[in-house]
Amino acid sequence: MDRPFAIDFEWLDRPSAEGPERYTFAALSIAVDKQILTELEDITSRTVRSSMRCSAYDLAVWLLQNWWRLVTEPERNTIDWKMSHCLGGIGQGFLWPDICFSSDGLEMSVQSHPTSRISKAMVRYLNEIHGVLPVDTFKTEVLAFADAVIARLQETGLRSSLLHDLRHDLQQEQADPEITRWREIEALLGFDPESAPEELVNEVRTMSGTQGNAAINELLAFAGPEISPLMQWVTKEAHAIATPVTIPDTDILRKATALIDPALLPWERAEKAAECAKQHWSLAEIPLSNHHLTDLFSMRKGALNGSSQKTPVSIGFRNGHADRIDAALSSPYETNRRFALLRVVADQLYSPGLDRLLPVTTTRTARQKFQRAFAQAFLCPAIQLFDFIDNDFSNEKIEDAAGYFNVSPLLIESTLINKGILDRSDTVEL
């Protein structure tokens, strides 16, 4: 199991079964970075082993049936999402481990949870593991596993099955850019292949043509099937509350951002990008006041003050000028407006040049992770925060730090958690 993500198996005899399951029953293990997600305690035999005993065919079918949602759709707190992203959705009479897969577009998060100690099941999974790997690595391993199962079926004389059909269909879909885009849209909307309303998918394709695929993907990840009313607000109402923002030397900073090591995680790249931007703009002083920010970005006075307006999202609009955009900031609260502004700035430096929109949402895509980390590092750099906190993690000190940096207390807590200073179980998404 030297691979970053590994599905390994040994074929077992199961003459009592019929069809594909008879020949693909296996001792199967799943690992991320050599951490075994399938390690279990067999209550009956009083043994601990690294593999489960299951139908490799059923697992392969589930992985290919949910392929587009697994590799495209971000985490959503719905039963439907869990059925298509967590192994418990396979069923078929086997006790599957509590393993869920969540893509941010670039990285795949793999999370396993142990079986509850009060469970009366005869098999108890043992490990709490969280791993992250490139989505492309996940794709490669899943396809290799599916092909191995198909090869096993063919060796035993089974040359036709649902798995054969799924693999053939997936090859055709991946080879056709138009079909690939259709499947991506369906997945981001939260639908299985061929389940999304055709009219809605075509509407999204039209939006993508005018606003950019990547930008629309971000709004789809946020709104799902409610994308139409959100886009109506974006195109007809958001401009009215947008304010001009000038981002000095955008082209220079976009090039510098693009040169940051792509192997780094989004938040790591974002921190380097924020440091590069602050150095380029000669911003050594901390904290940054509203005056500093509005002066730097040539915004109207008071643009970051509290507002009575609350909108669906914050969003930037590219308008054909290299250094100038328009930004609609959604929150009525000053600290959140400052944070949203820096997220829009981050997106201008990070996102594809073809995008006309710069969406700021609550989803956990790589692009949104980059925005959040950039804004945090820009407004409240970790080193300066540690100096201010000085090992005092009381609620009062966190409130003081929030006031000093003019950010929300949640941002302070999130920074301390992400840097390993506070317990991650207390994290709150910004």
C-alpha positions in Angstrom: 0.0 0.0 0.0 2.6 2.5 -1.1 0.1 4.4 -3.1 -1.4 7.7 -1.7 -4.8 6.1 -2.1 -5.1 2.4 -2.3 -7.9 -0.2 -2.8 -6.3 -3.6 -2.4 -8.0 -7.0 -2.4 -7.6 -10.7 -2.4 -10.2 -12.9 -4.0 -12.1 -15.3 -1.7 -14.3 -18.3 -2.5 -18.1 -17.8 -2.0 -19.8 -20.7 -3.7 -23.1 -19.9 -2.0 -23.4 -16.6 -3.9 -24.7 -16.1 -7.5 -23.7 -13.9 -10.4 -20.9 -11.4 -10.2 -20.8 -11.5 -6.4 -19.8 -15.2 -6.4 -16.5 -14.4 -8.3 -15.7 -11.0 -6.8 -16.1 -11.7 -3.1 -12.9 -10.4 -1.6 -10.9 -9.4 1.5 -10.7 -5.7 0.6 -8.8 -2.9 2.3 -8.8 0.9 1.7 -5.9 3.1 2.7 -5.0 6.8 2.5 -1.3 7.6 3.0 -0.8 4.1 4.5 -3.5 4.6 7.1 -6.0 1.7 7.0 -9.6 2.9 6.8 -11.0 -0.6 6.8 -9.2 -2.0 9.9 -11.9 -3.8 12.0 -12.5 -6.0 15.0 -14.4 -9.2 14.2 -16.4 -9.8 17.3 -17.2 -13.4 16.6 -13.6 -14.6 16.0 -12.1 -12.0 18.4 -9.6 -10.9 15.9 -8.5 -7.6 14.4 -7.7 -7.4 10.6 -7.1 -4.7 8.1 -9.6 -5.8 5.5 -13.3 -6.2 5.2 -15.0 -9.1 3.4 -17.4 -7.8 0.8 -18.4 -7.8 -2.9 -15.7 -5.9 -4.8 -18.3 -5.8 -7.7 -20.8 -3.9 -5.6 -18.1 -1.4 -4.5 -16.9 -0.9 -8.1 -20.5 -0.4 -9.4 -21.2 2.2 -6.7 -18.0 4.1 -7.4 -18.8 4.3 -11.2 -22.5 5.0 -10.7 -21.5 8.0 -8.5 -18.3 8.9 -10.4 -19.3 12.4 -11.5 -20.7 13.4 -8.1 -17.8 12.0 -6.3 -15.1 13.9 -8.3 -17.1 17.1 -8.8 -19.7 17.8 -6.1 -18.6 19.5 -2.9 -19.7 18.5 0.6 -23.4 19.1 1.3 -25.3 18.2 4.4 -28.1 16.2 2.9 -29.1 12.5 2.9 -28.9 12.4 -0.9 -25.3 13.6 -0.8 -24.3 11.0 1.8 -25.9 8.2 -0.3 -23.7 9.1 -3.2 -20.5 10.0 -1.3 -20.4 7.6 1.7 -19.9 3.8 1.5 -22.9 3.1 3.6 -25.0 4.0 0.6 -23.9 0.8 -1.2 -25.9 -1.6 1.0 -26.3 -5.0 -0.7 -26.3 -6.8 2.6 -22.7 -5.9 3.7 -21.7 -3.9 6.7 -19.6 -1.1 5.0 -17.3 1.2 6.9 -18.3 4.8 7.6 -16.1 6.3 4.8 -17.0 9.4 2.9 -15.4 11.1 -0.1 -15.7 14.9 -0.6 -14.1 16.8 -3.5 -13.2 20.5 -3.5 -12.5 20.3 -7.2 -8.7 19.8 -6.8 -8.3 17.7 -3.6 -10.3 14.7 -2.4 -11.0 14.5 1.3 -11.4 11.0 2.7 -12.9 10.7 6.1 -13.5 7.5 8.1 -15.3 7.2 11.5 -15.2 4.2 13.9 -18.2 2.1 14.6 -20.1 3.2 17.7 -19.1 1.2 20.8 -22.8 0.6 21.5 -23.3 -1.0 18.1 -24.4 -4.7 18.2 -22.9 -5.4 14.8 -20.6 -8.4 14.6 -17.9 -6.3 12.9 -16.7 -3.0 14.4 -14.5 -0.6 12.3 -11.8 1.0 14.4 -10.2 4.0 12.9 -10.9 7.8 12.8 -8.9 9.0 9.8 -8.9 12.1 7.7 -6.8 12.1 4.6 -6.4 14.4 1.6 -5.2 13.5 -1.9 -5.4 14.9 -5.4 -8.7 14.2 -7.2 -6.7 12.8 -10.1 -5.1 10.3 -7.8 -8.5 9.2 -6.6 -9.7 8.8 -10.2 -6.7 6.7 -11.2 -7.1 4.3 -8.3 -10.9 3.9 -8.8 -10.6 3.2 -12.5 -7.8 0.7 -11.9 -9.9 -1.1 -9.3 -13.0 -1.2 -11.6 -10.8 -2.6 -14.4 -9.4 -5.3 -12.1 -12.9 -6.3 -11.1 -14.0 -6.4 -14.8 -10.9 -8.5 -15.6 -11.9 -11.0 -12.8 -15.4 -11.3 -14.2 -14.1 -11.9 -17.7 -11.7 -14.6 -16.4 -14.7 -16.4 -14.9 -16.7 -16.2 -18.2 -18.9 -13.2 -17.3 -18.4 -10.8 -20.2 -21.4 -8.6 -19.7 -22.6 -6.9 -16.5 -23.8 -3.5 -15.2 -20.1 -2.8 -14.3 -19.1 -3.4 -17.9 -21.7 -1.0 -19.1 -20.8 1.7 -16.6 -17.1 1.5 -17.5 -17.9 1.8 -21.2 -20.3 4.7 -20.7 -17.7 6.6 -18.5 -15.0 6.2 -21.2 -17.3 7.7 -23.8 -18.3 10.6 -21.5 -14.7 11.4 -20.6 -13.8 11.4 -24.3 -16.4 14.0 -25.2 -16.0 17.5 -23.8 -19.7 18.4 -24.3 -20.9 15.3 -22.4 -18.2 15.8 -19.7 -19.5 19.4 -19.2 -23.1 18.1 -19.0 -22.1 15.6 -16.3 -20.2 18.2 -14.3 -23.2 20.5 -14.3 -25.6 17.7 -13.3 -23.2 16.8 -10.4 -22.9 20.3 -9.2 -26.6 20.7 -9.3 -26.8 17.6 -7.1 -28.3 15.2 -9.6 -27.2 11.8 -10.8 -26.4 11.3 -14.5 -29.4 11.9 -16.7 -31.5 13.0 -13.8 -31.3 16.8 -14.0 -33.9 18.7 -15.8 -32.6 19.2 -19.4 -33.9 22.8 -19.5 -32.0 23.7 -16.3 -28.8 22.2 -17.6 -29.1 24.1 -20.8 -29.7 27.3 -18.9 -26.5 26.7 -16.9 -24.6 26.0 -20.1 -25.7 29.3 -21.5 -24.6 31.1 -18.3 -21.3 29.4 -18.5 -20.8 30.6 -22.0 -21.2 34.3 -21.0 -19.8 34.3 -17.4 -17.1 31.5 -17.5 -17.4 27.8 -16.6 -15.3 28.1 -13.4 -17.3 31.0 -12.1 -20.6 29.3 -12.7 -19.3 26.2 -11.1 -18.7 28.1 -7.9 -22.3 29.4 -7.9 -23.6 25.9 -8.8 -21.7 24.4 -5.9 -23.3 27.0 -3.6 -26.9 27.1 -4.9 -27.4 23.7 -6.5 -30.8 23.5 -8.2 -31.6 27.0 -7.0 -29.1 28.5 -9.4 -31.7 30.3 -11.5 -32.9 32.8 -8.9 -29.3 33.4 -7.8 -28.2 34.2 -11.3 -31.2 36.5 -11.8 -30.0 38.4 -8.7 -26.4 38.5 -9.9 -27.3 39.8 -13.4 -30.2 42.2 -12.6 -29.7 43.4 -9.0 -26.2 43.0 -7.7 -24.7 45.7 -10.0 -26.9 48.3 -8.3 -25.2 47.8 -4.9 -21.7 47.2 -6.3 -18.9 49.6 -5.6 -15.8 50.2 -7.8 -12.6 48.6 -6.5 -9.1 49.2 -8.0 -6.6 46.4 -7.4 -3.1 47.9 -8.1 -0.9 46.0 -10.5 -3.4 43.1 -10.9 -1.5 41.6 -13.9 1.8 41.5 -12.0 0.2 39.8 -9.0 -1.9 37.4 -11.0 1.4 36.2 -12.6 3.1 35.9 -9.2 0.1 34.0 -7.8 0.2 31.6 -10.8 3.9 30.8 -10.1 3.2 29.6 -6.6 3.8 25.8 -6.3 0.6 24.2 -7.5 1.4 21.1 -5.4 0.6 23.1 -2.3 -2.8 23.0 -0.7 -5.1 26.0 -1.6 -4.7 27.6 1.9 -0.9 27.3 1.6 -0.9 28.9 -1.8 -3.2 31.6 -0.5 -0.9 32.5 2.4 2.0 33.0 0.0 -0.1 35.0 -2.4 -1.3 37.3 0.5 2.3 37.8 1.7 3.4 38.6 -1.9 0.6 41.1 -2.4 1.3 42.9 0.9 5.0 43.1 0.1 4.2 44.4 -3.4 1.9 47.1 -2.0 4.4 47.9 0.9 1.8 47.1 3.6 4.0 46.4 6.6 1.6 48.0 9.1 -0.8 45.9 11.1 -3.7 46.2 11.8 -5.1 47.5 8.6 -7.8 50.1 9.2 -10.8 50.7 6.9 -9.0 53.9 5.8 -5.9 51.8 4.7 -8.1 49.4 2.7 -10.3 52.0 1.0 -7.3 54.1 0.2 -5.3 51.1 -1.2 -8.3 49.9 -3.4 -9.5 53.4 -4.3 -12.9 52.8 -2.8 -15.5 55.4 -1.8 -15.3 56.5 1.8 -17.5 54.4 4.1 -17.7 51.5 1.6 -16.7 49.1 4.4 -18.9 50.5 7.1 -22.0 48.6 8.2 -24.9 48.4 5.8 -28.6 47.6 6.1 -28.4 45.4 3.0 -28.1 41.6 3.2 -27.6 39.8 -0.1 -27.3 36.1 -1.2 -23.5 36.3 -1.7 -20.7 38.7 -2.1 -19.5 38.9 -5.7 -17.1 40.8 -7.9 -17.6 41.8 -11.5 -14.8 42.0 -14.0 -15.5 44.9 -16.4 -12.7 44.7 -19.0 -10.2 46.9 -17.1 -7.1 45.2 -15.9 -7.0 46.7 -12.4 -10.6 47.6 -11.8 -13.6 45.5 -10.8 -16.9 46.2 -9.1 -17.8 44.4 -5.9 -21.1 43.8 -4.1 -20.4 42.9 -0.4 -23.2 40.9 1.1 -22.9 41.3 4.8 -24.3 44.3 6.8 -21.4 43.9 9.4 -18.2 45.8 9.0 -15.8 42.9 9.9 -17.5 40.6 7.4 -17.5 43.3 4.7 -13.7 43.7 5.1 -13.3 39.9 4.9 -15.5 39.7 1.9 -13.6 42.5 0.1 -10.3 40.6 0.5 -11.9 37.4 -0.7 -13.0 39.2 -3.9 -9.5 40.6 -4.2 -8.1 37.1 -3.8 -10.4 35.7 -6.5 -9.3 38.4 -8.9 -5.7 37.2 -8.4 -6.5 33.5 -8.5 -9.4 32.7 -10.8 -9.3 32.0 -14.5 -9.1 35.0 -16.8 -12.2 34.0 -18.7 -14.4 34.3 -15.7 -16.5 37.5 -15.6 -17.8 36.8 -12.1 -15.8 36.5 -8.8 -18.2 34.6 -6.5 -17.7 34.5 -2.7 -19.7 31.7 -1.1 -19.8 29.4 1.9 -18.9 26.2 0.0 -15.7 24.2 0.5 -14.3 24.3 -3.0 -10.6 24.9 -3.6 -11.3 28.4 -4.9 -13.3 29.4 -1.8 -10.7 27.9 0.5 -8.1 30.0 -1.3 -10.2 33.1 -0.8 -10.7 32.5 2.9 -7.0 31.8 3.6 -5.9 34.8 1.6 -8.3 37.2 3.4 -7.2 35.8 6.8 -3.5 36.1 6.1 -4.0 39.6 4.7 -6.0 41.0 7.6 -4.8 38.9 10.5 -1.5 37.2 9.8 -0.9 34.2 12.0 2.5 35.4 13.4 1.1 38.7 14.5 -2.0 37.0 15.9 0.2 34.7 18.0 2.2 37.7 19.3 -1.0 39.4 20.3 -2.6 36.4 21.9 0.6 35.5 23.8 -0.7 32.1 24.9 -3.9 33.5 26.4 -6.7 31.7 24.6 -9.6 32.9 26.8 -12.7 34.2 25.2 -11.9 37.7 26.4 -8.5 37.6 24.7 -10.0 36.3 21.5 -12.5 39.1 21.5 -9.7 41.6 22.1 -7.8 40.2 19.2 -10.8 40.4 17.0 -11.2 44.1 17.9 -7.5 44.8 17.4 -7.4 43.3 13.9 -11.0 44.4 13.1 -12.1 40.9 12.1 -14.7 38.6 13.5 -14.0 36.4 16.6 -14.8 33.4 14.4 -11.8 34.3 12.2 -9.5 34.4 15.2 -10.7 31.0 16.4 -10.5 29.5 12.9 -6.9 30.7 12.5 -5.9 29.3 15.9 -7.6 26.0 15.0 -6.1 25.7 11.5 -2.6 26.4 12.9 -3.1 23.6 15.5 -3.3 25.9 18.5 -6.9 25.1 19.4 -8.8 21.9 19.0 -10.1 21.3 15.5 -13.4 20.1 16.8 -14.2 23.7 17.7 -13.8 24.9 14.1 -16.5 27.1 12.5 -16.5 27.6 8.7 -16.0 31.3 7.7 
